Amino acid sequence: MTKTRPFSPLVAVTADVKDLDGYRWHAASETYLNAVTVGLGGIPVVVPSLGDALDIERLLDRVDGVLLTGSRSNVHPELYGAEADRRSEPYDTARDATSLPLIRAALARGIPLLAICRGFQELNVALGGTLISEVQELPGRHDHRAPVSDIQTERFAIRQDVAIVTGGCLGRIVDADAIKVNSLHRQAVGTLAEGLTVEAVAPDGTIEAVSVTDAPGFAVGVQWHPEYWVATDAPSARLFRAFGEAMRARAASHAGLAAAAE
Ligand SMILES: N[C@@H](CCC(=O)NCCCC(=O)O)C(=O)O
């Protein structure tokens, strides 16, 4: 009897565009790729930021979920009606041109989606929200940037408190009303997009996590970096496990529907 292997979700992982050695690279950090393999037993597929040249609908026919990654680059302010400012650089307009339509198309199809840091900000902008730049300079706001260090484990150290909104989907996932996270960001949610529900906030009021209110399935965004410590940090592991379970449930449902139609 053939042993059936566990289902491995195919996860589209967004990429930054970087110019290096005279070439234009489309790259995703290995931390996100490992979080897909280790955190949920999936297969990561890096999606190039080719904008209109990428057939997003055909891509979404083939994947089980979408992971929107973090990046040092910022969403271009013109996408949410603000002025470009040299201080808000670097931008990655190729990534913007890919991620935003990818988010909208995945949500329209009920494909599970996890948005991290820049991806969280892209989610807000894709649905009509705005961002604020240099949040640490606003009165009453804390500094959410990475600690100054050349050591990644120090930069991604889990050290900030966030309060989880009671009764929300994130609270059910992490099974806690407060957790510590690793924040590394200068931008933050300004106006929350309609259709997003706040799931966690920082002590200074910065929105730290959202869910898509009417999404048929898993659609969560977090401003922090659960991918980095997915193997050792319980809330991070729970979040990726829930993402994996949502993809498996959707795939099983689709398989059931296909079998019933035969
Ligand atoms: N650029 C945005 C989003 C922040 C983000 O995604 N950070 C991940 C990279 C962290 C690093 O290596 O510095 C912002 O700054 O808000």
The ligand as a MOL file (V3000), in Angstrom:
LIG
                    3D

  0  0  0     0  0            999 V3000
M  V30 BEGIN CTAB
M  V30 COUNTS 16 15 0 0 0
M  V30 BEGIN ATOM
M  V30 1 N 10.4830 49.2830 5.3770 0
M  V30 2 C 9.2950 49.2590 6.1960 0
M  V30 3 C 8.9370 47.8330 6.5700 0
M  V30 4 C 9.8810 47.2920 7.5900 0
M  V30 5 C 10.2890 45.8630 7.3320 0
M  V30 6 O 9.7040 45.1100 6.5710 0
M  V30 7 N 11.3970 45.5020 7.9560 0
M  V30 8 C 12.0410 44.2440 7.6340 0
M  V30 9 C 13.5160 44.4410 7.3390 0
M  V30 10 C 14.1970 44.7340 8.6320 0
M  V30 11 C 15.6760 45.0300 8.4950 0
M  V30 12 O 16.4480 44.1270 8.1130 0
M  V30 13 O 16.0090 46.1610 8.7960 0
M  V30 14 C 9.4570 50.0960 7.4510 0
M  V30 15 O 10.5970 50.4540 7.7670 0
M  V30 16 O 8.4420 50.3640 8.1150 0
M  V30 END ATOM
M  V30 BEGIN BOND
M  V30 1 1 1 2
M  V30 2 1 2 3
M  V30 3 1 2 14
M  V30 4 1 3 4
M  V30 5 1 4 5
M  V30 6 2 5 6
M  V30 7 1 5 7
M  V30 8 1 7 8
M  V30 9 1 8 9
M  V30 10 1 9 10
M  V30 11 1 10 11
M  V30 12 2 11 12
M  V30 13 1 11 13
M  V30 14 2 14 15
M  V30 15 1 14 16
M  V30 END BOND
M  V30 END CTAB
M  END
